[in-house]
Amino acid sequence: MGTAYRILLVAFFTVLLTGCLGTTPPQQARSEKDPSPERHIRNVRQLTSEGDNGEAYFSGDGTRLIYQSNSGGYACDKIWIMNADGSGKRMVSPDHGAHTCSFFFPDGKRTVFASTSHLPGDCPPRRDLPGGYVWPLYPYDIFVAHADGSGMRKITDNPKYDAEPIVSPDGKQIVFGSQRDEDFDIYLMNADGTNVRRLTDRVGYDGGPWFSPDGTRIVWRAWYPETEEEKARWRDCMEKDYILPFPLDLWVMDADGSNKRRLTRNGATNWAPSWHPGGQRIVFSSNMDDWHENSKRYGHNFELYLINSDGTGLERLTFNDTFDSFPMFSPDGKKLVFASNRNPQKPRATDIFIADWVE
Protein backbone atom coordinates (compact mmCIF):
# COMPACT_ATOMS: atom_id res chain seq x y z
CA MET A 1 0.00 0.00 0.00
CA GLY A 2 1.86 3.04 -1.25
CA THR A 3 2.11 6.67 -0.26
CA ALA A 4 -0.71 7.78 -2.54
CA TYR A 5 -3.08 5.21 -1.07
CA ARG A 6 -2.28 6.16 2.52
CA ILE A 7 -3.09 9.78 1.68
CA LEU A 8 -6.21 8.55 -0.09
CA LEU A 9 -7.41 6.66 2.98
CA VAL A 10 -7.08 9.74 5.14
CA ALA A 11 -9.12 11.73 2.66
CA PHE A 12 -11.69 9.63 0.89
CA PHE A 13 -13.96 8.89 3.82
CA THR A 14 -14.72 12.58 4.14
CA VAL A 15 -17.10 12.03 1.22
CA LEU A 16 -19.91 9.53 0.82
CA LEU A 17 -18.84 5.90 0.57
CA THR A 18 -19.75 5.60 -3.09
CA GLY A 19 -18.08 3.77 -5.94
CA CYS A 20 -18.07 -0.02 -5.88
CA LEU A 21 -21.12 0.23 -3.62
CA GLY A 22 -23.14 2.76 -1.65
CA THR A 23 -23.16 3.68 2.01
CA THR A 24 -24.24 0.95 4.41
CA PRO A 25 -25.80 2.13 7.68
CA PRO A 26 -24.50 0.74 10.98
CA GLN A 27 -25.68 -2.83 11.58
CA GLN A 28 -24.29 -3.55 15.03
CA ALA A 29 -23.66 -1.51 18.13
CA ARG A 30 -20.46 0.48 17.93
CA SER A 31 -18.23 0.98 20.96
CA GLU A 32 -19.22 4.15 22.78
CA LYS A 33 -16.90 7.11 22.56
CA ASP A 34 -14.87 7.10 25.73
CA PRO A 35 -13.63 10.49 26.97
CA SER A 36 -10.92 8.80 29.03
CA PRO A 37 -7.26 8.85 27.94
CA GLU A 38 -5.76 6.09 25.85
CA ARG A 39 -5.38 3.82 28.87
CA HIS A 40 -3.84 0.88 26.98
CA ILE A 41 -0.98 2.85 25.44
CA ARG A 42 1.63 4.93 27.23
CA ASN A 43 4.76 6.83 26.26
CA VAL A 44 3.85 7.33 22.60
CA ARG A 45 7.01 8.16 20.62
CA GLN A 46 7.32 9.27 17.01
CA LEU A 47 9.96 7.24 15.14
CA THR A 48 9.97 8.94 11.72
CA SER A 49 10.04 12.60 10.82
CA GLU A 50 10.80 12.89 7.12
CA GLY A 51 8.42 12.16 4.26
CA ASP A 52 5.37 9.91 4.37
CA ASN A 53 5.70 6.55 6.15
CA GLY A 54 3.56 3.49 6.74
CA GLU A 55 3.19 -0.22 7.51
CA ALA A 56 5.95 -0.67 10.11
CA TYR A 57 6.20 -4.29 11.28
CA PHE A 58 8.40 -5.92 13.92
CA SER A 59 11.16 -8.43 13.38
CA GLY A 60 10.78 -11.76 15.17
CA ASP A 61 12.99 -10.65 18.06
CA GLY A 62 11.26 -7.27 18.38
CA THR A 63 14.44 -5.24 17.90
CA ARG A 64 13.80 -3.87 14.39
CA LEU A 65 11.00 -2.51 12.23
CA ILE A 66 10.61 -2.81 8.47
CA TYR A 67 8.46 -0.16 6.80
CA GLN A 68 7.85 1.80 3.61
CA SER A 69 8.62 5.47 3.08
CA ASN A 70 9.20 8.10 0.44
CA SER A 71 11.82 9.69 2.68
CA GLY A 72 14.63 11.22 0.67
CA GLY A 73 12.36 12.87 -1.86
CA TYR A 74 11.35 9.76 -3.78
CA ALA A 75 8.16 9.93 -5.80
CA CYS A 76 7.03 6.48 -4.60
CA ASP A 77 7.76 4.32 -1.59
CA LYS A 78 10.92 2.34 -0.88
CA ILE A 79 11.49 -0.26 1.85
CA TRP A 80 13.43 0.76 4.95
CA ILE A 81 14.58 -0.92 8.17
CA MET A 82 15.19 0.84 11.49
CA ASN A 83 15.80 -0.17 15.06
CA ALA A 84 12.70 -0.27 17.26
CA ASP A 85 13.77 2.99 18.92
CA GLY A 86 13.87 4.79 15.54
CA SER A 87 17.65 4.75 15.12
CA GLY A 88 19.68 3.21 12.32
CA LYS A 89 17.35 3.93 9.42
CA ARG A 90 18.53 2.44 6.12
CA MET A 91 16.91 1.77 2.77
CA VAL A 92 16.98 -1.92 1.80
CA SER A 93 15.10 -1.91 -1.52
CA PRO A 94 16.20 -0.72 -4.96
CA ASP A 95 15.98 3.04 -5.49
CA HIS A 96 13.76 2.55 -8.55
CA GLY A 97 10.21 1.21 -8.69
CA ALA A 98 7.44 1.35 -6.13
CA HIS A 99 7.70 -0.91 -3.08
CA THR A 100 5.10 -1.83 -0.48
CA CYS A 101 3.91 -4.35 2.12
CA SER A 102 7.23 -5.49 3.63
CA PHE A 103 7.68 -8.14 6.32
CA PHE A 104 10.47 -10.04 8.09
CA PHE A 105 10.97 -13.79 7.99
CA PRO A 106 10.95 -15.20 11.55
CA ASP A 107 14.74 -15.44 11.77
CA GLY A 108 15.12 -11.76 10.82
CA LYS A 109 17.70 -12.61 8.15
CA ARG A 110 15.35 -12.27 5.19
CA THR A 111 12.49 -10.01 4.14
CA VAL A 112 9.58 -10.16 1.73
CA PHE A 113 7.90 -7.23 0.00
CA ALA A 114 6.00 -6.24 -3.14
CA SER A 115 7.72 -4.22 -5.84
CA THR A 116 7.55 -2.89 -9.40
CA SER A 117 11.35 -2.66 -9.65
CA HIS A 118 11.35 -5.35 -12.35
CA LEU A 119 9.41 -2.98 -14.63
CA PRO A 120 10.68 0.12 -16.48
CA GLY A 121 10.43 3.54 -14.85
CA ASP A 122 11.26 5.10 -11.52
CA CYS A 123 7.61 4.73 -10.44
CA PRO A 124 4.52 3.15 -12.01
CA PRO A 125 3.04 5.51 -14.61
CA ARG A 126 -0.03 7.43 -13.59
CA ARG A 127 -3.19 5.99 -15.07
CA ASP A 128 -6.29 7.55 -16.56
CA LEU A 129 -8.67 6.61 -13.77
CA PRO A 130 -12.23 7.65 -12.90
CA GLY A 131 -12.62 10.89 -11.00
CA GLY A 132 -12.75 10.96 -7.24
CA TYR A 133 -10.83 8.75 -4.86
CA VAL A 134 -9.41 5.65 -6.52
CA TRP A 135 -6.84 3.04 -5.45
CA PRO A 136 -4.93 1.91 -8.58
CA LEU A 137 -3.83 -1.72 -8.61
CA TYR A 138 -0.26 -1.56 -9.90
CA PRO A 139 1.43 -4.70 -11.29
CA TYR A 140 3.42 -5.52 -8.16
CA ASP A 141 5.19 -8.84 -7.85
CA ILE A 142 6.48 -10.32 -4.60
CA PHE A 143 10.21 -10.48 -3.85
CA VAL A 144 12.36 -11.96 -1.10
CA ALA A 145 15.76 -10.57 -0.10
CA HIS A 146 18.36 -10.62 2.63
CA ALA A 147 17.68 -8.09 5.38
CA ASP A 148 20.42 -5.83 4.02
CA GLY A 149 18.67 -5.73 0.62
CA SER A 150 21.06 -8.07 -1.17
CA GLY A 151 20.06 -11.25 -2.96
CA MET A 152 16.69 -9.87 -4.06
CA ARG A 153 14.67 -12.52 -5.94
CA LYS A 154 11.20 -12.40 -7.51
CA ILE A 155 8.96 -15.27 -6.39
CA THR A 156 5.71 -14.42 -8.19
CA ASP A 157 5.14 -13.79 -11.87
CA ASN A 158 1.80 -12.15 -12.46
CA PRO A 159 0.96 -9.24 -14.81
CA LYS A 160 -1.66 -8.12 -12.29
CA TYR A 161 -1.38 -7.14 -8.61
CA ASP A 162 0.48 -9.44 -6.17
CA ALA A 163 1.21 -7.82 -2.79
CA GLU A 164 0.38 -7.84 0.95
CA PRO A 165 2.69 -10.79 1.80
CA ILE A 166 2.87 -12.05 5.39
CA VAL A 167 5.21 -14.89 6.39
CA SER A 168 3.95 -17.75 8.55
CA PRO A 169 5.48 -18.08 12.05
CA ASP A 170 7.51 -21.13 10.95
CA GLY A 171 8.81 -19.28 7.88
CA LYS A 172 7.54 -21.94 5.46
CA GLN A 173 4.50 -20.20 3.95
CA ILE A 174 3.53 -16.75 2.64
CA VAL A 175 -0.05 -15.56 2.50
CA PHE A 176 -0.81 -12.67 0.14
CA GLY A 177 -3.47 -10.74 -1.77
CA SER A 178 -3.68 -11.06 -5.53
CA GLN A 179 -5.70 -10.04 -8.55
CA ARG A 180 -4.49 -13.00 -10.61
CA ASP A 181 -7.82 -14.78 -11.25
CA GLU A 182 -9.99 -11.87 -12.46
CA ASP A 183 -10.96 -11.07 -8.88
CA PHE A 184 -9.15 -9.99 -5.70
CA ASP A 185 -8.46 -12.94 -3.40
CA ILE A 186 -6.22 -14.40 -0.71
CA TYR A 187 -3.59 -16.96 -1.72
CA LEU A 188 -1.07 -19.14 0.08
CA MET A 189 2.29 -20.25 -1.30
CA ASN A 190 5.50 -21.85 -0.15
CA ALA A 191 8.17 -19.36 0.93
CA ASP A 192 10.00 -19.88 -2.38
CA GLY A 193 6.89 -19.01 -4.42
CA THR A 194 5.90 -22.56 -5.33
CA ASN A 195 2.61 -24.38 -4.70
CA VAL A 196 0.25 -21.40 -4.90
CA ARG A 197 -3.21 -22.16 -3.48
CA ARG A 198 -6.30 -19.94 -3.55
CA LEU A 199 -7.97 -19.58 -0.12
CA THR A 200 -10.96 -17.33 -0.95
CA ASP A 201 -13.29 -17.61 -3.92
CA ARG A 202 -16.26 -15.32 -3.34
CA VAL A 203 -16.69 -12.52 -5.87
CA GLY A 204 -15.48 -9.30 -4.31
CA TYR A 205 -12.56 -7.95 -2.34
CA ASP A 206 -10.42 -10.12 -0.03
CA GLY A 207 -7.20 -8.48 1.17
CA GLY A 208 -4.76 -7.75 3.98
CA PRO A 209 -4.28 -11.33 5.27
CA TRP A 210 -2.31 -11.99 8.47
CA PHE A 211 -1.27 -15.27 10.13
CA SER A 212 -2.13 -15.92 13.77
CA PRO A 213 0.89 -16.37 16.07
CA ASP A 214 0.58 -20.17 15.90
CA GLY A 215 0.07 -20.15 12.12
CA THR A 216 -3.25 -21.99 12.24
CA ARG A 217 -5.56 -19.08 11.32
CA ILE A 218 -5.65 -16.05 9.03
CA VAL A 219 -7.49 -12.77 9.59
CA TRP A 220 -8.33 -10.58 6.61
CA ARG A 221 -10.61 -7.77 5.37
CA ALA A 222 -13.38 -8.31 2.85
CA TRP A 223 -16.34 -6.91 0.97
CA TYR A 224 -18.68 -8.85 -1.33
CA PRO A 225 -21.11 -7.22 -3.79
CA GLU A 226 -24.72 -8.22 -3.43
CA THR A 227 -26.86 -6.24 -5.87
CA GLU A 228 -26.50 -6.40 -9.65
CA GLU A 229 -25.35 -2.78 -9.62
CA GLU A 230 -22.64 -3.56 -7.08
CA LYS A 231 -21.51 -6.60 -9.08
CA ALA A 232 -21.29 -4.54 -12.27
CA ARG A 233 -19.22 -1.87 -10.53
CA TRP A 234 -16.91 -4.52 -9.09
CA ARG A 235 -16.40 -6.07 -12.53
CA ASP A 236 -15.44 -2.65 -13.85
CA CYS A 237 -12.95 -2.26 -10.97
CA MET A 238 -11.26 -5.56 -11.83
CA GLU A 239 -11.23 -5.00 -15.58
CA LYS A 240 -9.65 -1.56 -15.22
CA ASP A 241 -7.34 -2.40 -12.29
CA TYR A 242 -8.57 -0.09 -9.54
CA ILE A 243 -10.65 -0.14 -6.40
CA LEU A 244 -13.10 2.50 -5.25
CA PRO A 245 -13.91 3.15 -1.57
CA PHE A 246 -16.23 0.66 0.09
CA PRO A 247 -16.97 -0.72 3.57
CA LEU A 248 -14.82 -3.60 4.79
CA ASP A 249 -15.41 -6.24 7.43
CA LEU A 250 -12.95 -8.47 9.27
CA TRP A 251 -13.04 -12.22 8.70
CA VAL A 252 -11.07 -15.16 10.14
CA MET A 253 -10.40 -18.54 8.53
CA ASP A 254 -8.23 -21.56 9.16
CA ALA A 255 -4.89 -21.44 7.37
CA ASP A 256 -6.10 -23.90 4.71
CA GLY A 257 -9.02 -21.62 3.81
CA SER A 258 -11.68 -23.55 5.70
CA ASN A 259 -14.00 -22.44 8.50
CA LYS A 260 -14.50 -18.84 7.35
CA ARG A 261 -16.36 -16.60 9.81
CA ARG A 262 -17.19 -12.93 9.90
CA LEU A 263 -16.15 -10.81 12.91
CA THR A 264 -17.61 -7.36 12.18
CA ARG A 265 -20.88 -6.22 10.67
CA ASN A 266 -21.08 -2.47 11.20
CA GLY A 267 -21.11 -0.81 7.77
CA ALA A 268 -17.80 0.94 8.47
CA THR A 269 -14.35 0.35 7.02
CA ASN A 270 -12.57 -2.15 9.28
CA TRP A 271 -9.11 -3.00 8.02
CA ALA A 272 -5.33 -3.46 8.69
CA PRO A 273 -5.87 -6.36 11.13
CA SER A 274 -3.06 -8.19 12.94
CA TRP A 275 -2.91 -10.44 15.99
CA HIS A 276 -2.05 -9.97 19.63
CA PRO A 277 0.79 -12.39 20.54
CA GLY A 278 -1.64 -14.36 22.71
CA GLY A 279 -3.47 -15.45 19.57
CA GLN A 280 -6.98 -14.75 20.85
CA ARG A 281 -7.34 -11.04 19.98
CA ILE A 282 -7.02 -8.94 16.85
CA VAL A 283 -5.97 -5.29 16.63
CA PHE A 284 -7.25 -3.26 13.67
CA SER A 285 -8.20 0.18 12.36
CA SER A 286 -11.72 1.45 11.75
CA ASN A 287 -13.81 4.58 11.29
CA MET A 288 -16.78 2.95 13.07
CA ASP A 289 -17.01 5.75 15.65
CA ASP A 290 -16.99 8.57 13.10
CA TRP A 291 -20.58 8.16 11.95
CA HIS A 292 -22.31 11.39 10.89
CA GLU A 293 -26.03 11.01 11.47
CA ASN A 294 -27.08 14.08 9.47
CA SER A 295 -25.27 13.03 6.30
CA LYS A 296 -25.58 9.26 6.89
CA ARG A 297 -21.90 8.63 6.27
CA TYR A 298 -18.70 7.68 8.00
CA GLY A 299 -15.92 10.22 8.31
CA HIS A 300 -12.16 10.10 7.92
CA ASN A 301 -11.19 9.52 11.56
CA PHE A 302 -9.68 6.05 11.83
CA GLU A 303 -8.89 4.75 15.32
CA LEU A 304 -7.36 1.52 16.63
CA TYR A 305 -9.54 -1.22 18.13
CA LEU A 306 -9.14 -4.63 19.72
CA ILE A 307 -11.55 -7.51 19.24
CA ASN A 308 -11.61 -11.17 20.26
CA SER A 309 -11.12 -13.67 17.44
CA ASP A 310 -14.73 -14.80 17.86
CA GLY A 311 -16.04 -11.26 17.27
CA THR A 312 -16.77 -10.42 20.92
CA GLY A 313 -15.15 -7.94 23.29
CA LEU A 314 -14.75 -4.97 20.95
CA GLU A 315 -12.66 -2.25 22.61
CA ARG A 316 -11.45 1.10 21.33
CA LEU A 317 -7.74 1.78 21.94
CA THR A 318 -6.96 5.26 20.56
CA PHE A 319 -8.85 8.51 21.01
CA ASN A 320 -7.48 10.86 18.42
CA ASP A 321 -9.03 13.20 15.87
CA THR A 322 -7.20 11.91 12.80
CA PHE A 323 -5.80 8.80 11.09
CA ASP A 324 -4.42 5.88 13.18
CA SER A 325 -3.79 2.56 11.41
CA PHE A 326 -1.39 -0.31 10.52
CA PRO A 327 -1.06 -1.55 14.14
CA MET A 328 1.20 -4.43 15.19
CA PHE A 329 2.14 -5.73 18.62
CA SER A 330 5.75 -6.56 19.43
CA PRO A 331 6.35 -10.32 19.78
CA ASP A 332 6.40 -10.00 23.59
CA GLY A 333 3.23 -7.93 23.63
CA LYS A 334 4.88 -5.03 25.44
CA LYS A 335 4.86 -2.53 22.56
CA LEU A 336 2.40 -1.41 19.91
CA VAL A 337 3.64 0.18 16.69
CA PHE A 338 1.28 2.01 14.35
CA ALA A 339 1.10 4.69 11.67
CA SER A 340 -0.64 7.98 12.33
CA ASN A 341 -1.21 11.55 11.23
CA ARG A 342 -1.32 12.69 14.87
CA ASN A 343 1.68 15.05 14.61
CA PRO A 344 0.09 18.52 14.21
CA GLN A 345 3.28 19.76 12.52
CA LYS A 346 2.71 17.23 9.69
CA PRO A 347 -1.08 17.00 9.45
CA ARG A 348 -1.07 15.60 5.90
CA ALA A 349 1.77 13.14 6.32
CA THR A 350 1.83 9.75 8.00
CA ASP A 351 4.56 8.82 10.49
CA ILE A 352 5.45 5.75 12.52
CA PHE A 353 4.74 5.78 16.26
CA ILE A 354 5.49 3.28 19.01
CA ALA A 355 3.94 3.01 22.46
CA ASP A 356 4.16 0.90 25.58
CA TRP A 357 1.20 -1.49 25.86
CA VAL A 358 -0.70 -1.51 29.15
CA GLU A 359 -2.85 -4.63 29.52
C-alpha positions in Angstrom: 0.0 0.0 0.0 1.9 3.0 -1.3 2.1 6.7 -0.3 -0.7 7.8 -2.5 -3.1 5.2 -1.1 -2.3 6.2 2.5 -3.1 9.8 1.7 -6.2 8.6 -0.1 -7.4 6.7 3.0 -7.1 9.7 5.1 -9.1 11.7 2.7 -11.7 9.6 0.9 -14.0 8.9 3.8 -14.7 12.6 4.1 -17.1 12.0 1.2 -19.9 9.5 0.8 -18.8 5.9 0.6 -19.8 5.6 -3.1 -18.1 3.8 -5.9 -18.1 0.0 -5.9 -21.1 0.2 -3.6 -23.1 2.8 -1.6 -23.2 3.7 2.0 -24.2 1.0 4.4 -25.8 2.1 7.7 -24.5 0.7 11.0 -25.7 -2.8 11.6 -24.3 -3.5 15.0 -23.7 -1.5 18.1 -20.5 0.5 17.9 -18.2 1.0 21.0 -19.2 4.2 22.8 -16.9 7.1 22.6 -14.9 7.1 25.7 -13.6 10.5 27.0 -10.9 8.8 29.0 -7.3 8.8 27.9 -5.8 6.1 25.8 -5.4 3.8 28.9 -3.8 0.9 27.0 -1.0 2.9 25.4 1.6 4.9 27.2 4.8 6.8 26.3 3.9 7.3 22.6 7.0 8.2 20.6 7.3 9.3 17.0 10.0 7.2 15.1 10.0 8.9 11.7 10.0 12.6 10.8 10.8 12.9 7.1 8.4 12.2 4.3 5.4 9.9 4.4 5.7 6.6 6.1 3.6 3.5 6.7 3.2 -0.2 7.5 5.9 -0.7 10.1 6.2 -4.3 11.3 8.4 -5.9 13.9 11.2 -8.4 13.4 10.8 -11.8 15.2 13.0 -10.7 18.1 11.3 -7.3 18.4 14.4 -5.2 17.9 13.8 -3.9 14.4 11.0 -2.5 12.2 10.6 -2.8 8.5 8.5 -0.2 6.8 7.8 1.8 3.6 8.6 5.5 3.1 9.2 8.1 0.4 11.8 9.7 2.7 14.6 11.2 0.7 12.4 12.9 -1.9 11.3 9.8 -3.8 8.2 9.9 -5.8 7.0 6.5 -4.6 7.8 4.3 -1.6 10.9 2.3 -0.9 11.5 -0.3 1.8 13.4 0.8 5.0 14.6 -0.9 8.2 15.2 0.8 11.5 15.8 -0.2 15.1 12.7 -0.3 17.3 13.8 3.0 18.9 13.9 4.8 15.5 17.7 4.8 15.1 19.7 3.2 12.3 17.3 3.9 9.4 18.5 2.4 6.1 16.9 1.8 2.8 17.0 -1.9 1.8 15.1 -1.9 -1.5 16.2 -0.7 -5.0 16.0 3.0 -5.5 13.8 2.5 -8.5 10.2 1.2 -8.7 7.4 1.4 -6.1 7.7 -0.9 -3.1 5.1 -1.8 -0.5 3.9 -4.4 2.1 7.2 -5.5 3.6 7.7 -8.1 6.3 10.5 -10.0 8.1 11.0 -13.8 8.0 10.9 -15.2 11.5 14.7 -15.4 11.8 15.1 -11.8 10.8 17.7 -12.6 8.2 15.3 -12.3 5.2 12.5 -10.0 4.1 9.6 -10.2 1.7 7.9 -7.2 0.0 6.0 -6.2 -3.1 7.7 -4.2 -5.8 7.5 -2.9 -9.4 11.4 -2.7 -9.6 11.3 -5.3 -12.4 9.4 -3.0 -14.6 10.7 0.1 -16.5 10.4 3.5 -14.9 11.3 5.1 -11.5 7.6 4.7 -10.4 4.5 3.2 -12.0 3.0 5.5 -14.6 0.0 7.4 -13.6 -3.2 6.0 -15.1 -6.3 7.5 -16.6 -8.7 6.6 -13.8 -12.2 7.7 -12.9 -12.6 10.9 -11.0 -12.7 11.0 -7.2 -10.8 8.8 -4.9 -9.4 5.6 -6.5 -6.8 3.0 -5.4 -4.9 1.9 -8.6 -3.8 -1.7 -8.6 -0.3 -1.6 -9.9 1.4 -4.7 -11.3 3.4 -5.5 -8.2 5.2 -8.8 -7.9 6.5 -10.3 -4.6 10.2 -10.5 -3.8 12.4 -12.0 -1.1 15.8 -10.6 -0.1 18.4 -10.6 2.6 17.7 -8.1 5.4 20.4 -5.8 4.0 18.7 -5.7 0.6 21.1 -8.1 -1.2 20.1 -11.3 -3.0 16.7 -9.9 -4.1 14.7 -12.5 -5.9 11.2 -12.4 -7.5 9.0 -15.3 -6.4 5.7 -14.4 -8.2 5.1 -13.8 -11.9 1.8 -12.2 -12.5 1.0 -9.2 -14.8 -1.7 -8.1 -12.3 -1.4 -7.1 -8.6 0.5 -9.4 -6.2 1.2 -7.8 -2.8 0.4 -7.8 1.0 2.7 -10.8 1.8 2.9 -12.0 5.4 5.2 -14.9 6.4 4.0 -17.8 8.6 5.5 -18.1 12.0 7.5 -21.1 11.0 8.8 -19.3 7.9 7.5 -21.9 5.5 4.5 -20.2 3.9 3.5 -16.8 2.6 -0.1 -15.6 2.5 -0.8 -12.7 0.1 -3.5 -10.7 -1.8 -3.7 -11.1 -5.5 -5.7 -10.0 -8.6 -4.5 -13.0 -10.6 -7.8 -14.8 -11.3 -10.0 -11.9 -12.5 -11.0 -11.1 -8.9 -9.2 -10.0 -5.7 -8.5 -12.9 -3.4 -6.2 -14.4 -0.7 -3.6 -17.0 -1.7 -1.1 -19.1 0.1 2.3 -20.2 -1.3 5.5 -21.8 -0.2 8.2 -19.4 0.9 10.0 -19.9 -2.4 6.9 -19.0 -4.4 5.9 -22.6 -5.3 2.6 -24.4 -4.7 0.2 -21.4 -4.9 -3.2 -22.2 -3.5 -6.3 -19.9 -3.5 -8.0 -19.6 -0.1 -11.0 -17.3 -0.9 -13.3 -17.6 -3.9 -16.3 -15.3 -3.3 -16.7 -12.5 -5.9 -15.5 -9.3 -4.3 -12.6 -7.9 -2.3 -10.4 -10.1 0.0 -7.2 -8.5 1.2 -4.8 -7.7 4.0 -4.3 -11.3 5.3 -2.3 -12.0 8.5 -1.3 -15.3 10.1 -2.1 -15.9 13.8 0.9 -16.4 16.1 0.6 -20.2 15.9 0.1 -20.2 12.1 -3.3 -22.0 12.2 -5.6 -19.1 11.3 -5.6 -16.0 9.0 -7.5 -12.8 9.6 -8.3 -10.6 6.6 -10.6 -7.8 5.4 -13.4 -8.3 2.8 -16.3 -6.9 1.0 -18.7 -8.9 -1.3 -21.1 -7.2 -3.8 -24.7 -8.2 -3.4 -26.9 -6.2 -5.9 -26.5 -6.4 -9.6 -25.3 -2.8 -9.6 -22.6 -3.6 -7.1 -21.5 -6.6 -9.1 -21.3 -4.5 -12.3 -19.2 -1.9 -10.5 -16.9 -4.5 -9.1 -16.4 -6.1 -12.5 -15.4 -2.6 -13.8 -12.9 -2.3 -11.0 -11.3 -5.6 -11.8 -11.2 -5.0 -15.6 -9.6 -1.6 -15.2 -7.3 -2.4 -12.3 -8.6 -0.1 -9.5 -10.7 -0.1 -6.4 -13.1 2.5 -5.3 -13.9 3.1 -1.6 -16.2 0.7 0.1 -17.0 -0.7 3.6 -14.8 -3.6 4.8 -15.4 -6.2 7.4 -12.9 -8.5 9.3 -13.0 -12.2 8.7 -11.1 -15.2 10.1 -10.4 -18.5 8.5 -8.2 -21.6 9.2 -4.9 -21.4 7.4 -6.1 -23.9 4.7 -9.0 -21.6 3.8 -11.7 -23.6 5.7 -14.0 -22.4 8.5 -14.5 -18.8 7.4 -16.4 -16.6 9.8 -17.2 -12.9 9.9 -16.1 -10.8 12.9 -17.6 -7.4 12.2 -20.9 -6.2 10.7 -21.1 -2.5 11.2 -21.1 -0.8 7.8 -17.8 0.9 8.5 -14.3 0.3 7.0 -12.6 -2.1 9.3 -9.1 -3.0 8.0 -5.3 -3.5 8.7 -5.9 -6.4 11.1 -3.1 -8.2 12.9 -2.9 -10.4 16.0 -2.1 -10.0 19.6 0.8 -12.4 20.5 -1.6 -14.4 22.7 -3.5 -15.5 19.6 -7.0 -14.7 20.8 -7.3 -11.0 20.0 -7.0 -8.9 16.8 -6.0 -5.3 16.6 -7.3 -3.3 13.7 -8.2 0.2 12.4 -11.7 1.4 11.8 -13.8 4.6 11.3 -16.8 2.9 13.1 -17.0 5.8 15.6 -17.0 8.6 13.1 -20.6 8.2 11.9 -22.3 11.4 10.9 -26.0 11.0 11.5 -27.1 14.1 9.5 -25.3 13.0 6.3 -25.6 9.3 6.9 -21.9 8.6 6.3 -18.7 7.7 8.0 -15.9 10.2 8.3 -12.2 10.1 7.9 -11.2 9.5 11.6 -9.7 6.1 11.8 -8.9 4.7 15.3 -7.4 1.5 16.6 -9.5 -1.2 18.1 -9.1 -4.6 19.7 -11.5 -7.5 19.2 -11.6 -11.2 20.3 -11.1 -13.7 17.4 -14.7 -14.8 17.9 -16.0 -11.3 17.3 -16.8 -10.4 20.9 -15.1 -7.9 23.3 -14.7 -5.0 21.0 -12.7 -2.3 22.6 -11.4 1.1 21.3 -7.7 1.8 21.9 -7.0 5.3 20.6 -8.8 8.5 21.0 -7.5 10.9 18.4 -9.0 13.2 15.9 -7.2 11.9 12.8 -5.8 8.8 11.1 -4.4 5.9 13.2 -3.8 2.6 11.4 -1.4 -0.3 10.5 -1.1 -1.6 14.1 1.2 -4.4 15.2 2.1 -5.7 18.6 5.7 -6.6 19.4 6.3 -10.3 19.8 6.4 -10.0 23.6 3.2 -7.9 23.6 4.9 -5.0 25.4 4.9 -2.5 22.6 2.4 -1.4 19.9 3.6 0.2 16.7 1.3 2.0 14.4 1.1 4.7 11.7 -0.6 8.0 12.3 -1.2 11.6 11.2 -1.3 12.7 14.9 1.7 15.1 14.6 0.1 18.5 14.2 3.3 19.8 12.5 2.7 17.2 9.7 -1.1 17.0 9.4 -1.1 15.6 5.9 1.8 13.1 6.3 1.8 9.7 8.0 4.6 8.8 10.5 5.4 5.8 12.5 4.7 5.8 16.3 5.5 3.3 19.0 3.9 3.0 22.5 4.2 0.9 25.6 1.2 -1.5 25.9 -0.7 -1.5 29.1 -2.9 -4.6 29.5 
